[in-house]
Structure formats: C-alpha cells, structure tokens
Amino acid sequence: MEMFGMILGGVGLFLLGMHLMTEGLKAVAGNALKDLLRKFTGGTFSSVLSGAFITALIQSSSATTFMTIGFVSAGLLTFSQSIGVIIGANVESTSTGWIVSAIGFQIKMSVLALPLIGVGVLLKFLFKNKFEAHGIALAGFGLLFLGCPAKWDG
C-alpha cells in the first residue's frame, strides 16, 4: 500500500510539474513561443531534431511528449508537427540510454529538484509581475525531477 501511495504521489508531482512548466513557458513567451515552435518544427526533419534536442536537454521523453500535447491543445503546434517532435523525443531517449550505458555517465538530477523549486517559487512571489511566469516554469521543471527521482538518478 505504501508503494502505491509513492507511485501515485510521484505521478502527481510529475504531472503537476508538466502543467506548471507548460503554463509558465506559455506565459513567458506568448506569441514569441508560438513563432519559435513554428520555426523549429516547420518541417519533418526539423521537428524530429527539435524533439531530440528538448529530450536531451530535459532528459525525459515523457516530459517532452506531455509538453508537446500541451502545446497542441493550446494551439501552439499542429498535430503533424507534434508527431515529429514525439518521434525525435523517443529516438533521443533511446540514444541517451545507449550513451549512458557505454560511457557509464551518471547525473543525479534529483539533487537539483528542490533548489529549482525553491528558486522558482521565490521568483514567483518576490517578482510578481516581472518574473512570475519564469518562476512557475522553473518550479515546474524542478517538480518533474522530484516526481520521478529513480529515473533521474540512474
């Protein structure tokens, strides 16, 4: 029963982090984000590369997929653009596993989770108008790592 509670809580934190990060990014960038997404996902090849790059950056194909779904539902990406991004995310996720196993490279990303959340919340509450959306996005990013620490710790 305790394991079920931990899994449920972890999934909840992960999804909350995804939601906060997506909403924060949309608020920070606005129309600029829409233009940027169109630029980097305009063609099939560029959308696959964008998905791979984002997945390499945040180390989660699930997070990339959830953000992509959020962007499609917000009208920032088209369905066809999202397919390329998701394919790129899955290719990168597989590639990262092979690179990590070959090199033996391990990063404890969960160590960054609480500082990211703390800085994000400070930005949200101390700089209400100027950096509030940045803080929400940063806290959401931290919650992603807190929601599934076993995956991030190798």
C-alpha positions as CSV (number, residue, x, y, z in Angstrom):
1,M,0.0,0.0,0.0
2,E,2.9,2.3,0.8
3,M,4.4,1.7,-2.7
4,F,1.1,2.5,-4.3
5,G,1.0,5.8,-2.4
6,M,4.5,6.7,-3.5
7,I,3.8,5.8,-7.1
8,L,0.6,7.9,-7.1
9,G,2.4,10.8,-5.5
10,G,5.3,10.6,-7.9
11,V,2.9,10.6,-10.9
12,G,1.0,13.5,-9.4
13,L,4.2,15.6,-8.9
14,F,5.3,14.7,-12.4
15,L,2.0,15.8,-14.0
16,L,1.8,18.9,-11.8
17,G,5.4,19.8,-12.8
18,M,4.5,19.3,-16.5
19,H,1.4,21.5,-16.2
20,L,3.3,24.3,-14.3
21,M,6.2,24.2,-16.7
22,T,4.0,24.3,-19.8
23,E,1.9,27.1,-18.4
24,G,4.9,29.0,-17.3
25,L,6.6,28.7,-20.7
26,K,3.4,29.8,-22.5
27,A,3.1,32.8,-20.2
28,V,6.8,33.8,-20.6
29,A,6.9,33.5,-24.3
30,G,3.4,34.2,-25.5
31,N,3.3,34.7,-29.3
32,A,7.1,34.5,-29.4
33,L,6.8,30.9,-28.3
34,K,4.3,30.1,-31.0
35,D,6.6,31.6,-33.6
36,L,9.7,29.8,-32.2
37,L,7.8,26.5,-32.2
38,R,6.7,27.0,-35.8
39,K,10.3,27.9,-36.8
40,F,11.8,24.8,-35.2
41,T,9.0,22.3,-36.1
42,G,8.2,23.6,-39.6
43,G,9.4,20.5,-41.4
44,T,9.5,16.9,-40.6
45,F,13.3,16.8,-40.1
46,S,13.4,19.9,-38.0
47,S,10.5,18.7,-35.8
48,V,12.3,15.4,-35.2
49,L,15.5,17.2,-34.3
50,S,13.7,19.6,-32.0
51,G,12.1,16.7,-30.2
52,A,15.5,15.0,-29.8
53,F,17.1,18.3,-28.6
54,I,14.5,19.0,-26.0
55,T,14.6,15.4,-24.7
56,A,18.4,15.6,-24.5
57,L,18.0,18.9,-22.5
58,I,15.4,17.8,-20.0
59,Q,16.3,14.0,-20.1
60,S,12.7,12.8,-20.4
61,S,10.8,11.8,-23.5
62,S,7.7,11.6,-21.4
63,A,8.1,15.3,-20.4
64,T,8.7,16.3,-24.0
65,T,5.6,14.3,-25.0
66,F,3.5,15.9,-22.4
67,M,4.7,19.4,-23.2
68,T,4.0,18.7,-26.9
69,I,0.5,17.6,-26.1
70,G,0.0,20.8,-24.1
71,F,1.3,22.9,-26.9
72,V,-1.1,21.2,-29.4
73,S,-4.0,21.7,-27.1
74,A,-3.1,25.3,-26.7
75,G,-2.9,25.8,-30.4
76,L,0.8,26.4,-30.4
77,L,1.7,23.3,-32.5
78,T,-0.2,21.4,-35.2
79,F,-0.8,17.7,-34.9
80,S,1.6,16.9,-37.7
81,Q,4.4,19.0,-36.1
82,S,3.8,17.2,-32.8
83,I,4.3,13.7,-34.4
84,G,7.8,14.7,-35.5
85,V,8.6,16.1,-32.1
86,I,7.4,12.9,-30.3
87,I,9.4,10.7,-32.7
88,G,12.5,12.7,-32.1
89,A,11.9,12.5,-28.3
90,N,11.7,8.7,-28.4
91,V,14.8,8.4,-30.7
92,E,16.8,10.6,-28.3
93,S,15.5,8.8,-25.2
94,T,16.8,5.5,-26.7
95,S,20.1,7.1,-27.8
96,T,20.7,8.5,-24.3
97,G,20.3,5.1,-22.8
98,W,23.0,3.6,-25.1
99,I,25.3,6.5,-24.4
100,V,24.9,6.3,-20.7
101,S,25.5,2.5,-20.7
102,A,28.5,2.8,-23.0
103,I,30.2,5.6,-21.1
104,G,28.9,5.0,-17.6
105,F,27.9,8.6,-17.2
106,Q,25.5,9.3,-14.3
107,I,24.0,12.6,-13.2
108,K,21.8,12.9,-10.1
109,M,19.3,15.3,-11.4
110,S,17.0,14.8,-8.3
111,V,19.7,16.8,-6.3
112,L,18.7,19.8,-8.4
113,A,14.9,19.4,-7.9
114,L,14.4,21.2,-4.6
115,P,16.8,24.2,-5.4
116,L,14.9,24.6,-8.7
117,I,11.6,24.6,-7.0
118,G,12.8,27.0,-4.3
119,V,14.3,29.5,-6.8
120,G,11.1,29.2,-8.9
121,V,8.8,29.9,-6.0
122,L,11.0,32.9,-4.9
123,L,10.8,34.3,-8.4
124,K,7.0,33.9,-8.5
125,F,6.4,35.5,-5.1
126,L,9.1,38.1,-4.9
127,F,8.9,39.4,-8.5
128,K,5.2,39.2,-9.1
129,N,4.9,40.9,-12.5
130,K,8.4,40.7,-13.9
131,F,9.5,37.1,-13.3
132,E,6.4,35.3,-12.1
133,A,6.0,33.1,-15.2
134,H,9.7,32.3,-15.2
135,G,9.4,31.1,-11.6
136,I,6.4,29.0,-12.4
137,A,8.2,27.3,-15.3
138,L,11.3,26.8,-13.2
139,A,9.3,25.3,-10.3
140,G,7.5,23.0,-12.7
141,F,10.8,21.8,-14.1
142,G,12.0,21.0,-10.6
143,L,8.8,19.1,-9.9
144,L,9.5,16.9,-12.9
145,F,12.7,15.7,-11.3
146,L,11.1,15.3,-7.8
147,G,8.2,13.3,-9.3
148,C,10.3,10.5,-10.6
149,P,13.7,10.6,-8.9
150,A,14.6,6.9,-9.5
151,K,14.7,7.5,-13.3
152,W,16.9,10.6,-13.0
153,D,19.4,9.0,-10.6
154,G,20.4,6.2,-13.0
